[in-house]
């Protein structure tokens, strides 16, 4: 089936890319969420994502689809990183990218600054602020930590379109519906500072930070993005089930702040339920669409069993490699096109219905949610 014909996409959650030349092993290492070596005798190209890269990316570099990994990498080296990056990013057909700036390097190399990324991608770029990065930079005394975090977050978010939390990695998504008491926050901040600060993992501080984000975002009219579902080995998967957020979602609902569940797999059906049940909850499939390979239509269909069409967003969650933008966009177009073709053939929707749904998920929902 041909790719879905939708206007330029709004990628509502993504990261910048490395523009420097990478050794083949380093480049292949960005095709997996794992930081461990692959099985003996294999590379990360031996995966559904690897197949998708070899399917969708070669034409942008002047190759036919499905060259060997060695042929693809040789062509990439021949063009050079700058040329390959520009070709790949522009081939993704993105109108706007909302970039999480909490990550600044990949494979030991710096990521492109937002202005250079925008020029290479020929897309508009807006910033998403990472909560934990802001909080970890605060140097206030323990007694002043709650107010200092609030002020730092308000300042950082003033020019952003959203904030994002990786609390799923740091402690899990079982966030209590009650705000932590100030004495507990001050005590936890003191203990954290005595250990030298650094990576924020204390549950009291993480929960206080998330509730502070609710207050700040209510004032600025911004959504909060939350990582859910699979990720790298630093994450404990069952603690990243978005259903664990349910008490927090209920408690935060009066604020009106949208909560955007990212990636979600293998809990994408739970995320779809939350998006249906609660007016403030939105969801995407994110990098799952790339990793699912030819099964992407089935996974999208499972999400759309319950998720209202106005609550599902497109994103690539691309990071490090421009290939992941091409693959994420192509997999979305292919998967949603395949799914809607099935629905139309079964008489479940009209051509007009399918076109409207596609436009909503591809761009319109994000434009509305983020006031783009």
MIKE-54638 format. One record per atom (N, C-alpha, C): residue in one letter; x, y, z. Coordinates in steps of 0.02 Angstrom, whole numbers, plus 50000, padded with zeros to 5 digits. Layout:
<recs>
AXYZ
...
</recs>
This chain:
<recs>
X500434994050000
X500005000050000
X500455006250000
X500285011549961
X500695017649961
X500655021050030
X501165025150043
X501175028850106
X500575033550110
X500335034450172
X499775038850184
X499945045950160
X499495048850122
X499595055650097
X499325060550148
X499775062950192
X499595067950241
X500055073950232
X499825079750253
X500265085650249
X500865084750294
X501325089350292
X501935088950333
X501755087650406
X502155083550437
X502005081050504
X502245085850558
X501895085850615
X502135089150675
X502385083750723
X503035083550732
X503355078750776
X503365081650847
X502905079350889
X502805082950952
X503285080851007
X503705075750994
X504215074051044
X504805070651009
X505385073951012
X505975071350978
X506595074551010
X507175072750983
X507815075151009
X508255077150950
X508795080550963
X509245082450909
X509685076550888
X510105077750839
X510495072350808
X511235074150808
X511645068950800
X512365069850791
X512505071350718
X512885076650705
X513055078350636
X513755076150618
X514135073750667
X514825071450654
X514825064450625
X515365062850590
X515455055950565
X515525051250625
X515185045550622
X515205040550675
X515505034150649
X515915030750688
X516115023950670
X515495019550662
X515555014450619
X514975010250604
X514655007350666
X515065005050714
X514785001950774
X514405007050817
X514665013250820
X514325018350859
X513665020250826
X513665020750760
X513045022350725
X512535016750736
X512735010550727
X512275004950737
X512025004650809
X512455006750856
X512245006650926
X511675011250942
X511555016250899
X510985020750909
X510335017850880
X510355011750855
X509755008350830
X509455003650883
X509645004650945
X509365000750999
X509325004951061
X508845003451105
X508805006851169
X509315004051219
X509604998251203
X510074995151249
X510774998151242
X511114998651298
X511815000651297
X512284994651304
X512004988651298
X512394982551302
X512544979951231
X513064975751223
X513224973251157
X512684968551130
X512624968151063
X512134963551033
X512354956351039
X511924951751021
X512094944651023
X512704943350978
X513124938550997
X513714937150957
X513534935650884
X513924938550839
X513814937450768
X513274941650737
X512994946350775
X512464950650750
X512634957950762
X512234962450734
X512274969650747
X511564972150760
X511494978350785
X510814981050794
X510424981650728
X510754981250671
X510374981050608
X509964974750601
X510124969550640
X509744963250639
X509144963850684
X508674968050665
X508074969450705
X507544972350659
X506934972750685
X506404975850645
X506564983150630
X506874986650678
X507074993550665
X507624993750613
X508104989150617
X508634988950566
X508354987750497
X507874983250491
X507554982250426
X507204988550402
X506874992150448
X506524998250429
X507005003650405
X507595004150437
X508095008950414
X508315007150343
X508435000850330
X508664998750264
X508104999050212
X507484999550235
X506915000350189
X506795007650170
X506765012050221
X506535018750210
X507085023850197
X507695022750222
X508215027850219
X508635027850155
X508795022250126
X509255022350069
X509065026950012
X508425027449992
X508255031949936
X508475039249949
X508465041450011
X508685048250026
X509425049150013
X509805043650014
X510525043950002
X510715041549933
X510215040549889
X510355038649821
X510455031149811
X510185027049856
X510225019849851
X509525016849843
X509465011049813
X508815007649814
X508675004949884
X508045003449897
X507855000649963
X508194993949974
X508314992450036
X508574986050059
X509284984250036
X509744988950036
X510444986950028
X510664983350091
X511234980150089
X511514977250150
X511704982950197
X511764981350261
X511984986450309
X512664989150289
X513114984850266
X513784987050246
X513744991850187
X513314990450138
X513244994950080
X512945001650102
X512465001450146
X512155007650170
X512675011950207
X513045008850251
X513535012650290
X514085015350246
X514285011650195
X514805014050148
X514555020150111
X513925020150089
X513645025950054
X513605031950101
X513425030750163
X513385036250211
X514075039450221
X514595035250227
X515275037850235
X515495041750172
X515295039250114
X515475042550052
X515185049650049
X514565050450070
X514245056950069
X514515061550123
X514715058750179
X514925062750236
X514325064350281
X514465065350345
X513935066050394
X513495072150381
X513785077750362
X513385083750352
X512885082850295
X513125080250239
X512685079250181
X512145074050196
X512355068450227
X511875063250243
X511345065650292
X511555069450342
X511085072050391
X510575076650359
X510805081150316
X510335085750282
X509845081950238
X510095077150200
X509655073350156
X509125069450196
X509345066250249
X508885062150287
X508365066250324
X508585071550358
X508105075650395
X507595078850348
X507805081350292
X507325084450246
X506865079250215
X507105073050207
X506685067850178
X506115065750224
X506185067150288
X505655065150335
X505005068950325
X505035074850294
X504435078650280
X504105081550342
X504495084550386
X504245087150448
X504115094650443
X503555096850469
X503395103950470
X503665107150534
X503575103850590
X503765106650655
X504025100950699
X504555102350737
X504835097550785
X504865100750854
X504585097350903
X504615099550972
X505165095351006
X505735098551018
X506345094951037
X506465095351112
X506525089551143
X506725088951213
X507475090251217
X507665095551251
X508375097451255
X508715094651317
X508405089851350
X508715086851409
X509295082251392
X509345080251329
X509915076251306
X510345080651261
X511005080551274
X511445084951236
X511985081251198
X512025074651204
X512535070851169
X512275063851155
X512565060651104
X512415053651087
X513055050551061
X513185044451081
X513785040851060
X514415045051073
X514385049051127
X514955053151145
X515055059351104
X514585060951059
X514645066951017
X514085071851034
X514235078251026
X513735083451038
X513175083050987
X512575085051008
X512005085450963
X511965092350932
X511655092650874
X511585099050839
X511185104050882
X511405110350887
X510985115550918
X510335116250879
X509835118850913
X509165119050883
X509155123050818
X509525128550814
X509515132550753
X509805128650694
X510345125050706
X510645121050653
X510205115150634
X509885112150684
X509415106750669
X508845109250624
X508565115050642
X508015117850603
X508215119050530
X508825121650521
X509055122850453
X509135116350414
X509425111250446
X509535104850412
X508875101350397
X508405101750443
X507765098350433
X507265102350392
X507415108750382
X506945113250348
X506275113250383
X506305113550449
X505705113150490
X505735118450545
X505145120350570
X505115124550629
X505285120450690
X505615123350738
X505825119850798
X505625123750860
X505335120150909
X505185123050974
X505475118551028
X505575121351087
X505935117751140
X505455114851192
X505625108751214
X505295105451271
X505815104951327
X505645107351386
X506095107651443
X506035101351485
X506595098351504
X506585092351546
X506605094451620
X506105092151658
X506045094151728
X506655092351769
X506875086151764
X507415083851807
X508065087551793
X508185089451730
X508785093251713
X508775100051746
X508195103251746
X508125109851779
X508245109151854
X507925104151885
X507985103451958
X508695101851979
X509045097851940
X509725095851958
X510215101651955
X510035106851919
X510475112751914
X510355117851969
X509845116752010
X509685121552064
X510185120552121
X510465126052144
X510985125752196
X510775128952262
X510125129552273
X509885132852333
X510005128552395
X509945131652453
X509965127952516
X509355123452520
X509375118552565
X508815114052572
X508165117752588
X508215122652633
X507625126452652
X507325130552596
X507745132652548
X507505136652493
X507395132652429
X507505126152434
X507475122052373
X506785122052340
X506235121352377
X505585121152343
X505445127452302
X505575133252330
X505455139452294
X505945140352237
X506575138452248
X507075139152195
X506915134752135
X506675128852148
X506475124352093
X505885127352055
X505405129852091
X504825132952058
X505055138752014
X505475143052039
X505695148852001
X506115146851941
X506555141951950
X506975139651895
X506545136551840
X506055132651860
X505625129351811
X505205134551774
X504935139351810
X504535144551778
X504955148451728
X505575149951746
X506015153651700
X506195149551638
X506355143151648
X506545138851592
X505965137551545
X505365136851573
X504785134951533
X504465140851498
X504655146851515
X504325152751488
X504355153051412
X504905150551382
X504955150751310
X504845144051277
X504605139151315
X504525132351289
X503795131051271
X503675125351238
X502985123351221
X502735117851268
X503185114851307
X502995109551354
X503575108151400
X503435104451453
X503965101651495
X503895094051493
X504445090751510
X504435083351508
X504735080551571
X504465074951595
X504745071451652
X504965064451632
X505535062351661
X505775055551654
X505745051951722
X505225053651761
X505145050451826
X505065042851819
X504835040551762
X504775033351750
X505445029951758
X505985033251736
X506655030551743
X506915031251815
X506755036651847
X507065038351911
X506765034551970
X506095033351968
X505775029952024
X505165026052004
X504885027451945
X504265024151924
X503675028851924
X503125026551896
X502555030851884
X502015030451938
X502145026851993
X501655026552047
X501715032952089
X501465038452061
X501505045052094
X500905045852140
X501015047252205
X500455048052251
X500015053952231
X499375053652246
X498935059252230
X499025065152277
X499365064152333
X499475069652380
X500145072952366
X500165079552372
X500795083052366
X501235081452427
X501885080652417
X502325079652475
X502305085752521
X502315084552586
X502315089952635
X502985093752632
X502945100252643
X503555104252638
X504125101752683
X503995100052746
X504555097552787
X504895091452756
X504505087052726
X504795081052695
X505215083052635
X504985088052596
X505365090252538
X506025093452560
X506005097752611
X506605101052635
X507105095852662
X506855090952699
X507295085752725
X507615081752669
X507215079952619
X507485076152563
X507985080152523
X507855086652515
X508325091052479
X508985091452517
X508945091852584
X509555092052624
X509965085652615
X509625079852616
X509975073552608
X510285072952539
X509925075352490
X510185075152420
X510805079552413
X510785085452442
X511345090052438
X511955087252475
X511845083852531
X512405081052570
X512765075552532
X512415072352486
X512745067152445
X513065070152382
X513045076752376
X513355079952318
X512885081652262
X512235080752273
X511755082352220
X511785077152164
X511845079552103
X511875074952046
X511195072452025
X511175066252003
X510565063351975
X510015063152027
X509435065752010
X508875066252057
X508475059752055
X508485055952110
X508115049652113
X507675049052175
X507725053852221
X507325053452282
X506585054252265
X506155049552286
X505445049952266
X505085056152292
X505265058452352
X504945064552378
X505095070452334
X505735071252314
X505925076852271
X505625076152201
X505605070152176
X505325069052109
X504575070652109
X504225068452161
X503505069752164
X503365077252175
X503775080452217
X503705087652225
X503835091252159
X504335089052122
X504495092152058
X503915091452009
X503595085652007
X503035084751961
X502445089151980
X502305089552044
X501755093952066
X501935101352054
X502565103152062
X502775109952046
X502665111351972
X502805106451930
X502695107151858
X501955108251843
X501515104751880
X500795105851870
X500615113151884
X500885115851939
X500735122851956
X501005127651903
X501635126651884
X501945131151835
X501595130651767
X501455124551746
X501135123551680
X500415126051680
X500075125751736
X499395128651739
X499435136151727
X499945139351754
X500015146551744
X500225148451675
X500635144251642
X500895145851576
X500485142751519
X500015138351537
X499615135051485
X500005129851446
X500445126151479
X500865121151445
X500675114051465
X500765109251420
X500685102151438
X501305099451473
X501205093751507
X501755089951536
X501805083351498
X502385081951469
X502515075551436
X502825070851488
X502635064451486
X502905059451531
X503125053351492
X503755051451502
X503975045051473
X503585039351506
X503315034851465
X503015028751490
X503235022951444
X503165016851469
X503345011151427
X504085010051421
X504285006351369
X504965003851365
X505475009351353
X506095007651370
X506655012251362
X507295008451371
X507825011851392
X508475008551399
X508505004551464
X509055000851476
X509084996451534
X509075000051602
X509115006551602
X509065010451663
X508355010351690
X507885008251650
X507175008351667
X506955001451690
X506515001151741
X506184994851761
X505494994851731
X505374990551682
X504804991251637
X504134991451673
X504014987051721
X503344986851750
X503194993151791
X503704996851811
X503605003151846
X503445008851799
X503495007651733
X503345012751683
X502665011751650
X502245007551679
X501565006551655
X501155012951669
X500885016251618
X500515022551631
X499915021651675
X499645015551681
X499075014551725
X499255016351798
X499885015951815
X500095017751883
X499985025151898
X499925029151845
X499815036351854
X499105038151872
X498645033451870
X497935035051876
X497765039351938
X498005037751998
X497845042152054
X498095049252045
X498705049952017
X498965056652004
X498555060251952
X498355056751899
X497945059851846
X497305062651876
X496975058751919
X496365061051951
X496495067351993
X497035067052032
X497175072652077
X497365078952039
X497715078251983
X497935084051944
X497405086551896
X496875082751885
X496375084651835
X496075091651846
X495925093851908
X495645100551916
X496105106151891
X496755104951886
X497215110051861
X497105111451787
X496825106551751
X496735107251679
X497365106251638
X497925104551671
X498565103751635
X498545097251596
X498665097451530
X498675091251491
X499275086951510
X499175080451515
X499695075551528
X499775071251466
X500365071251436
X500475067951372
X500905061751384
X500625055951374
X500975049651385
X501375047751323
X502025047051331
X502465045751274
X502625038351267
X502615035951206
X502875029351186
X502425023551207
X502345022651273
X501805018451302
X501905010851295
X502175008351240
X502225001251227
X502644997751282
X502454991951307
X501884987751286
X501234989351321
X501204995251352
X500604997251389
X500185002251350
X500205001751283
X499855006651242
X499105006151250
X498845000251266
X498124999751278
X497925003151343
X498345002651394
X498215006351456
X498225013851443
X498705016151404
X498735023251388
X498115025451350
X497895021251303
X497285022951265
X496685023451311
X496635019051360
X496085019451408
X496115026051447
X496715027851471
X496765034151509
X496575040151466
X496765039951402
X496595045551357
X495845045951347
X495505040151347
X494775040251340
X494435042451405
X494705040151461
X494355041151525
X494445048151554
X495025051351540
X495175057751572
X495295063151520
X494955068751527
X495005074051475
X495705077051469
X496105076551522
X496765079751519
X497305075151490
X497155068851475
X497665064051454
X497685063351378
X498285063751351
X498435062551279
X498965057151276
X499075054351216
X499565049051210
X499865048951140
X500445045851135
X500725044551069
X501005037451067
X501245035351009
X501565028851002
X502325029650997
X502535035750978
X503245037450980
X503695032650944
X504255031150976
X504755026850944
X504505019750935
X503955017850968
X503675011150958
X503525009950884
X503285015150849
X503125014250778
X503735012150738
X504315014750756
X504925012750721
X505135005750740
X505105004150804
X505334997650828
X504874991950807
X504234993450795
X503754988250778
X503814985750706
X504194989350664
X504304987050596
X503654985950559
X503584980250525
X502984979050484
X502354977950526
X502414977450592
X501834976650635
X501534983250658
X501784988850631
X501584995350656
X500834996450649
X500524994150595
X499814995250585
X499414991750640
X499624985750659
X499274982050711
X499324985650778
X499914988250794
X499994991650859
X499594998250859
X499605001850804
X499185007950799
X498445006150807
X498245000650777
X497544998550783
X497354996950855
X497814993850892
X497684992450963
X497604998851003
X497995003850985
X497935010151022
X497285013751005
X497085013350942
X496475016850921
X495835012950937
X495905007150969
X495315003750994
X494945008051045
X495315011751085
X495015015751138
X495195023151134
X495785024851111
X495995031851113
X495565036051067
X495265041451092
X494905046051047
X495375048750994
X495115049850935
X495545052050879
X495875058750894
X495555062950934
X495845069450951
X496365069151007
X496515063151032
X496975062451088
X497625059051069
X497685056551008
X498285052950987
X498725057650945
X499375057650960
X499845062150928
X500385058250892
X500675061350840
X501245058450805
X501895060850836
X502365056250846
X503055058150862
X503525052750839
X504155054550830
X504665049650813
X505075047650874
X505145052150923
X505625051450977
X506325050050950
X506465052550890
X507125051550860
X507655054650904
X508225051350907
X508775053650950
X509435051450919
X509875056150908
X510545054350886
X510625053450811
X510215049250781
X510265047650710
X509715051050670
X509885054550616
X509355057250572
X508945051750540
X509225045850534
X508845040150507
X508205038950546
X508225040250611
X507635038750652
X507065043550638
X507215049450612
X506675053850589
X506345051050526
X506755048850479
X506475045950416
X506055039850432
X506325035350473
X505965029250489
X505325030750528
X505365035150578
X504775036650617
X504215039550575
X504385044150531
X503875047150488
X503605042150438
X504045038150407
X503815033350357
X503395027850389
X503615025450447
X503235020250481
X502535022650500
X502495028850522
X501845031750539
X501405032050477
X501675034850422
X501275035450361
X501065028550335
X501525023850337
X501375017150313
X500865013750359
X500985013950425
X500555010450471
X499855013150473
X499785019750478
X499115022650480
X498765021850413
X499135022350358
X498835021150293
X498575014050286
X498965009250309
X498755002250307
X498135001150350
X498135003950410
X497575003050455
X496935006150427
X496985012350403
X496385015650378
X496145012350313
X496595009450274
X496395005650216
X495974999550236
X496174996250290
X495794990650315
X495104992850339
X495094998450375
X494455000850401
X493985002650344
X494245005850293
X493825007750236
X493575001550200
X494004996650190
X493804990550155
X493264986750194
X493284987350260
X492784983950302
X492144988050310
X492134994150281
X491554998450288
X491515001950355
X492075002150392
X492075005250459
X492105012750456
X492345015650400
X492385022850395
X492375024850321
X492215031050308
X492215033650240
X492905036450224
X493005038150161
X493635041350141
X493725047950178
X493185051650187
X493225058050223
X493405057050296
X493115051850327
X493285050150396
X494035048650402
X494285044550357
X494985042450360
X495445048450351
X495265052850304
X495685058750293
X495695063350354
X495125064250386
X495095068550445
X495485065550502
X495415059050514
X495785055750567
X496545056550556
X496765055350494
X497475055750479
X497745062750492
X497375067850472
X497605074750482
X497635076450556
X497155073950594
X497155075350666
X497775072550699
X497915066150687
X498475062950720
X499145065550694
X499185066850629
X499815068950599
X500035075850622
X499565080350632
X499765087250647
X499255091250686
X498615090550671
X498125095250699
X498065094650775
X498095088450802
X498045087650874
X498625091150910
X499225090450882
X499815093650913
X499765101250908
X499545103750851
X499475111050844
X498995113850895
X498455110250907
X497965112650955
X498235112051027
X498525106251043
X498755105051111
X499305109751133
X499775111051087
X500365115151103
X500295122451079
X499695124251055
X499565131051033
X500085133350982
X500215129150932
X500725130650882
X500445135450829
</recs>
